[in-house]
Amino acid sequence: MVLKLKKWNKAFALVLAVCLCITTAVPAFATQQWTVVYDVNGADKSGNLPKDETVYDSGNRTVKLHHIYKLISDGILERDELPSKTGYAWVGWSLKEDANGEDIIEGHEYTIPDNTPDSPITFYAQWGKIYAATINIKYGGLSIPGANVGIVDDPKSDLGFDAKESSENPGIYIGKITNKAHGQYHLYVFKEGFEYYNEPVNFDMANPQDFTTLVTLVPEDPNMPTFAMEGAKPGSLEFKKADDSHYNITFSINPEKGKTLKSVTAKVDGSTDPVALTEDQEAGTYTINADLKKKYTAVVEWDIVEVDEPDTDAPEITADLKGYEGDESGFDGDPEITKNEDGTYKISFKPNIPEGYISTGSVSVNNVTDLDVDAEGVYSFTAQAKTKYTVTFSVKAANPVEVSPDLEDEGITEVQTSGSSLDEIKEEFGENATLEVNPSEKSEEDISKDIGELNELLPSSDPDDNTSDDDNAQSIPGYSAFVEAMGTLIKEILTSNAVAVDISIYVGGSPAEKTHNGSVNIQMSVPSKLQSAKNILAIHHHKGQRRIVPVHRMGSKLNFTLQGLSDVVLVEYTPGESVSEPSNPSGNDNNSYVAYNPSSSGSSSGGSGGSSGNSSSIFSPLTSTINGILKSQLTKGIVSASSAVTASVSAPATQAAAARALSQAISQARINGSNNAQIAMRNISVVSANILQALASDAQKSGLNAYLSVDTMKNGVVDVRVQIPVSAASRLGRDINMASMDNTAVKAHFNRYYSNRLDVVALAQKGSFGIPASVAARLALPNAKAADLHFYSFNPATNAYQEITQTDAFFDANGYLHFNTELGDYIIISVDTLKRK
């Protein structure tokens, strides 16, 4: 049984094997496929990356390599728009990223070998270093510049440098091929009418250096005339056959520094007669109708002119156009720099506001206090030798404002506002809100009356008049900010040529039912009546109040910022005395805004405001940017804080303490020969109307102007200072709170909802001061720039804030921030515009 079983098993195995051979399919050999990619391998200039979308297989193994050059005519190659590498030229492709000469693929085709893996095949660009070479061309009897090219360290490629048309002599084409000998090049030059040039040029690649060679071209026509030039170097030179017996020789002349062309004549060898020249002034060429086989010479004569050597002492000026990232210059044309007899320079420039933008502030120049602007909007100032100046002004994206056709006669055809101003209006009034400019309903009689009343409040032009006209002027809303912005007092507002417009918000074509109290940037064309006016201001009528607004002229545009919208009267004014800082201020009279650090014992003596070097001042000496309240008094001198009374008065102020402080301040003012006395007090809150009126009365009887400063102390140093003009404050007939408070809660509240870096100055005065107040405070805003700060007055009762404009903010040398405000409450100071988280 066992044997039978074995035999059956053998038979079964045989049958099974046959069956398996019959039913099991033999697998076919898989067809290999490849794709190709190109790697530009270090190219640093963008271009069109080579692409090959062919799928290669055993029946198609030949890859036509993408060439970085393309043939444009017989022997002439032009670079394709492919990526390139600075200082190098493409020399071929390799399968290795860092190949040498032996690994560069021969020719322009590559056959994929058997057994190449299926993965994509990468061809890496290979680059050869370029060395300088200059090819000069001689033809028609004259040598002229040909082209500057680059010889490439490339032992294998048939391209050594970029084939190109000569930039200095169009019509000459230069190319070249190499042989396999490293460093030997065959130079190819083509010029119509001449035989091809193809000769070897040796270049030592082992010791590369600048290379120059001269190529002589032989004319195809042996009868072609020749040409020479005396007294100048040729620019271009062309020979064109005119007829069977003549050629037209056309040439240009290279200009020479310090010379102007006097005359160009032509002569022909063997004759004294002049040869006719045809000049093409537009093309800058001359043409001779030349006989065959003759030599012609152009004779050039020059006039010598004086060439101004560059002034190495001249100042430099650049523009910093904030808020704009385009390519336009900050200048309208080039600034003019002229030297004065005393060695200084006058720089004149006109700012450029890019199309679609609006200026949002004044023009400033670093370290310049005498910046002036004329009726054409051209600014000028006196500059020092070898000094760099930067003109700074800001712009925002602009939106057009609808202008009534009735204003065309006034020359007002274009008005714009900043995009941010319009966004705020639309947020408050809805998306249908628009801004419109129409003629004002104010009559000429009303305008003249308003201007007359304002003129009565302006400072007297009589130098012997010691009345408190300055305080009267300070009572004009916006006056101190105007003085600060423009750097001058107002002597008189002129009634002639006044132009009144109404700037209002319309919703759905109808006037808005409520007023807008936010700030609005306005830019408009200069009215016809004011075209020749050098000094222009705006009188803004809003909520029954007249406000003086500074107007900046930027070329053919006027720029100003309104707080609220309503009637605006644009007028010319006569400036009064300048309030710029005297040069090199010294002594107490010019160091009026010096704070003090009382001693730990509570001494009432002020900090040193003199030049002892131990000053604990938080205010640097007055600069051209200090607030207008004090600047208007500079020419008369101001009592410094070191000589002011610093009485320790508990809050609120008492009549006796204030009177005692004023009495001592008056005495000190007389000792110093000053017309102004600053009363310095600390850690008080409310100053009553009665105290203010008494101080004003006593100061007036003494013939002095009084200023009250109140310091809130923290850890023995000044934390916040608030200053007001006493006379203007007394006319309000109400109490003023001059203290500061804790800011912790409000600061935390704003930090919770806004992403800005910010700090808070908490003023105890609720609502408006009623007069301009100057504030100095220590802030926790390290490295902040005053120009980047935005100011807001926040009322916790209504949980609303409004922006404060024209604050004239600056940081002093000790890090205190100075700013002006008519609003009290919590002053939010943020870096950039407030942005919700």
C-alpha positions, 0 to 999 in steps of 0.5 A: 500500500505504501508503494502504491501510494508513492507511485500515485503521489508521483503521478499526481505530482506530474499532473499537478506540475503540468497543470501549473505550467499551463495555468500560471502566466509568465509576467511581462517585463515592465517598460521603464519611464523617466521624467526630467527636471531642471535645477538652476543651481544657485541662480540669484536672478529670476526668470523662466524656469526650464520645463520638460513635460515629456515622459521618456521610455525605452523607445524615446531616450533622447532628451533635448536639453533646454538651452539658455541661449537661442539663435537669432541669426547666423552665428549670433546668439541671444540670451533667453529669459531664464534665471541667471547668476550674478558674475557668472555665465551659464556653461551647460548642464550636468547630472551633478550639482557641483560638477567640473569640466569633465562632468558637463554634458557634451552638446545639446542632447542627452541619451538616457542609459539603460538601467537608469532608475525610474526616479526623475532625472535632474539636470543642474545648471553649471556656471562659469565665472565672468572676466572683463573683456573689451572689444574695440572695432576698426573699420572704414579707417577709424577705430571706435568702441565696440562692446564690453563683454565677459569672458567665461571660465568655460573649458567645454561649452561652445559659449564663452560670453553673451553674444550681443549687439554693441550698445555704443555702436548699433549694427555691430554684433559680437559673438564667439565660440571656443575650441577645446583648448582651455582659454583659447577663444574664437572671436566672431564680429559681424558688421553689415557691409564688412567681411565676418571676423572669426579669429582666435583670441588667447586668454590666460584662464590660469591668470585671469585679468582685464582683457582688451583687443582690437578687431579690424574689419575688412570691407566687402567692397574694395572701393568703399571710401575710408573715414577719419576724425580730427579733434574728437572721438566718434560715436557711431559710424555707418557706410551705406551705398548710395549709388554705383559711384557714392557711399553715404558716410554717417557719423556722430560725435562723442560729447566732451566734458567742459566743451561745447561743439563749435563747428564740424567740417569735412575734407577729402584728401588731395583737395582744399575744397570743403566737403558738404555735410548734411546734419540731422539735428534730431538724430545728432548725426552728420552725413558725407556723400563720398566718392569711391576709394577716397579718404574723408576726414571730419574736423571738429572744433570746440568752445571751452566752457567753465565747468562748475566743480562739485561743491564738496561742502554742500549740504545734503537733503532727503525726504522722509514721506511717512505713510507712503511706500510707493516709488514717488519722491517726496520732492516735486522736482529737485531741491535747489541748493545755493551758496550764500556769501557767509558760507551757509547755503539756501535750500529750496524745495517743494514737497510732493504729495503722491497722487491719491494721498493727502498731507496730514500735517506740517512740513518739518526739517531736522534742526531747522527753525527758520523754515519759510514757505512762499505763495507758490508752496516752495519751502526754504531754509538756511543750511550749514555746510556738510550737514545732512537734512531730512524733510519730513511730512506725513500723508494718508490715502485720500478720498475725494469730497464732492464739491459744489459747482458754485465754488468753481468761480472761487477756484475750488475744484478739488477737495479731498479727505483722508481715508481714516477721516471718512471711515470714522464718519461712515462708522458714525453716520452709516455707509451712505454718509458723504462729505460735501463742500458748499458755499457758506451762508455767512455774509461778507458783513458777518465775516468782517465782523468776526475778523475785526473781533479777533483782531482786537484780541491779538497782541499789540505791535507796540513794543512799549505796550505791556498790557496783557494782550498775550493773554487775550490772544491765548483766549482765542481757541486754537491760537496757541496751537496755531503759534506752535505749528506756524512758529509765529504770532498773528499780527493781523487777520486781513478781511480782503480776499476771504473765502467761506465754505461749508464742509458738512456731512450728508446722509442719503443726499440730505444734511446729517441731523447731528454734528460730527466732533471728530478730527477731519483732514482736509486738502483742497485746491488754493482758492483764486483769491488766495493764490498770491497769499503767502500766509493763510489761516482758517477760522473754523465756526463750530458749536458757536465758537470761532477757532483759529486753525493753521493752514499748510500750503503744499504746492497748489494745495492747502492742508488743514485739520478741523475738529468737527465740521461746519463753516470755514473761512480761509483768510490771509494774515500778516504774521507778527514776531517769530517765536522761534527759540533764541540760539544757544539759550542760557540762564534762567530766563530761557530755561523757564520750563524747569521742574523741580524735585523737592528734597525729602524733608519737604523743602519748598526750594525749587530744583536747580534750573541754572547751569550748575550741572546738577539740575534735576529738570524734567524739561530741557531748555526751550526748543522750537517745539515747546508749547505755544503758551510759553513760546509767545513770551520768549522775547520778553523773558520768563521766570524759571522754575528755579526762581519760582515759588514752590509753596507746599499747599495742600489741596485745594489751594487756599487764597492765602497760600496762592497770594503768598506764592504770587507775591514772591514770584512777582518779586523774583520777576522784578529782580530778573527784569522779566514781564512774566511770573510763573507760580509753581505749586505742588500737590493741590487739586482745585484752584477756585475761580476766586483765587484765579481772579485774585491772582490775575488782578494782582499780576495785572496791577504789577504789569506782569503776565502770570502762569500757574503750574501745578505739580503732582509728586510721586516718590519725591519727583514730579509725576505730572505737571499741568500749566495754564495762563492765569488771566485767560483762566480767570475770565472763565469764572469757574474753578479748575482742577489741576491735579492728576489721579491714579490711572491704574483701572482705566489703563487696565481697561484699555489694555484689555480691549486694545492691542496698542502700547499705551499709557494713561495720564489721569487728569482730575479736571472733568470735561474741558479746561476751557483754555489750552493747558500744557501737560508734562508727564512720565510715561511707561512707553520706552522708545516711543516717538512723539510723532507716532503717538495718538491722544484721546480724552476718555470719559468713564461716565459715558464710556466714550473717548474722542481724539485730541489733535494738534497736541504738539507733543515732544519728549524732552531730554529726561524722557518726559512727554509734553503735550497740549490739551483743552480736554481733561479726564483720562488722556489715553496716549497710544502708539499709533491709532487705537486698534481693537484686539 
